[in-house]
Each structure stands twice: as structure tokens, then as C-alpha cells.
Amino acid sequence: MRPHIVPPGEGERFGNVEFLARTKNTPRFNVGWIDIAAGRELEQHVHADEDDAFLITEGELTFTFGDETYVAGPGTFVLIPPGLPHGFANCGDVPVRMLNIHAPGGFDNRVEAS
């Protein structure tokens, strides 16, 4: 066994996601940086069997959970349990950067295939 070490900026990138830990590294979770451009929106969707967690590090992201919204700024942690519809939008004029964790792994394979 060996540690998996990723220096800054050297993760595997697919679009706006830079994966730091993929399913091939551990089946337990995926970790990645996600950059959301100003004005970008991701419609509500559901992960039936995955926890989806976000830590906002830069900018401000508006999450939607059904009819509910929450504005998350730097330092905010959001954990979305399996089965909960969710989406988000960058309504600001600066990019958002967030650390994203999906558990168990598998999210990375879907992103790579798209």
C-alpha cells in the first residue's frame, strides 16, 4: 500500500472538476475541486445512493432543495443525503470554488464518461 498524494493543481481534470481522489484510488469516496463560473446553474438532480458534500472556499453559491434555497458563502459546509433533490447556481459575478465529496465512489466515472 502507498499513500495517494496530489500536489496543488495536479488532480485529474474533467471539465470544471479536478479530482483529487477517484474510485480507482478508493471505492469509499471521491474528492474534487469544482469551479462554477459566474452565472452558471446546475438544475436539481438526485443521487439515489450517494452522500454529496460541499465546502465553499471562494465566492457564493445558491443551493436549491425542492422549493427551499440557501446561500452559501466561504466556509459553509453543505451535506446532501441520498435521495434529496438538489441543485445550485452562481448568481454572483465572481467564480465559485468548492471542495466536493461524493460517498461512496463512482461519481468520477460518470463525470469522465460525459
C-alpha atoms as one frame of an Amber mdcrd trajectory, in Angstrom:
protein
   0.000   0.000   0.000   1.109   3.538  -0.720  -0.369   6.947   0.063  -2.148
   8.816  -2.714  -0.704  12.350  -2.856  -1.876  15.072  -5.240   0.116  18.335
  -5.330  -1.900  21.540  -5.904  -3.314  21.727  -9.433  -2.237  18.196 -10.364
  -5.510  16.289  -9.963  -7.272  14.589 -12.867  -9.389  17.229 -14.609 -12.672
  16.684 -16.436 -14.271  19.980 -17.427 -14.681  22.149 -14.338 -13.864  19.318
 -11.882 -10.349  18.497 -10.682 -10.475  15.104  -8.938  -8.086  14.562  -6.042
  -9.324  11.071  -5.114 -11.075   8.842  -7.633 -12.784   5.472  -7.388  -9.585
   3.808  -8.632  -7.812   5.253  -5.552 -10.553   4.233  -3.092 -14.083   2.937
  -3.663 -15.236   4.688  -0.482 -15.429   8.271  -1.804 -14.493  10.809  -4.482
 -12.980  14.222  -3.676 -12.553  17.060  -6.115 -12.345  20.783  -6.587 -15.250
  22.194  -8.597 -15.165  25.662 -10.158 -18.521  27.242 -11.018 -18.385  30.231
 -13.384 -20.449  33.324 -12.663 -23.991  32.862 -13.967 -23.743  29.051 -14.211
 -26.571  26.908 -12.873 -26.913  23.170 -12.304 -30.544  22.098 -12.276 -31.902
  19.994  -9.444 -30.979  16.330  -9.586 -30.822  13.353  -7.230 -28.086  10.942
  -6.214 -30.049   7.887  -5.103 -27.190   6.126  -3.297 -24.576   8.814  -2.599
 -23.944  11.469   0.004 -22.945  14.708  -1.744 -20.950  17.200   0.345 -19.677
  20.686  -0.470 -17.290  23.081   1.247 -17.395  26.539  -0.317 -13.939  28.144
  -0.323 -14.440  31.109  -2.690 -17.499  33.000  -3.915 -21.130  32.423  -3.044
 -23.367  29.600  -4.254 -27.162  29.427  -4.039 -28.356  25.879  -3.328 -31.888
  24.701  -4.031 -33.579  21.808  -2.238 -37.052  21.451  -3.744 -38.664  24.867
  -3.059 -36.085  25.824  -0.429 -32.940  27.881  -1.147 -29.794  28.550   0.861
 -26.994  30.988   0.000 -23.616  29.510   0.967 -20.524  31.671   1.258 -16.886
  30.810   2.020 -16.511  28.372   4.895 -20.043  26.964   4.532 -20.379  23.176
   4.521 -23.426  21.550   2.895 -24.166  17.813   3.194 -26.895  16.416   0.960
 -28.108  12.928   1.860 -29.007  10.325  -0.758 -32.392  10.857  -2.400 -32.686
  14.615  -1.721 -33.223  16.686  -4.901 -30.691  19.496  -5.086 -29.172  21.989
  -7.491 -27.132  25.169  -7.294 -26.401  28.415  -9.097 -23.657  31.001  -9.033
 -25.771  34.159  -9.050 -22.753  36.375  -8.392 -20.217  37.936 -10.711 -17.149
  36.011  -9.484 -16.331  32.299  -9.818 -17.166  29.876  -7.010 -14.640  27.285
  -5.872 -15.723  24.389  -3.709 -14.413  21.094  -2.444 -16.857  18.284  -3.287
 -17.038  14.839  -1.702 -19.235  12.010  -3.016 -19.552   8.814  -0.995 -19.309
   6.063  -1.993 -17.124   6.490  -5.082 -18.407   6.322  -8.647 -19.269   9.969
  -9.354 -15.878  10.439 -11.046 -16.605   7.679 -13.549 -19.878   9.350 -14.574
 -18.163  12.732 -14.994 -15.350  11.191 -17.053 -17.861   9.427 -19.341 -19.881
  12.599 -20.039
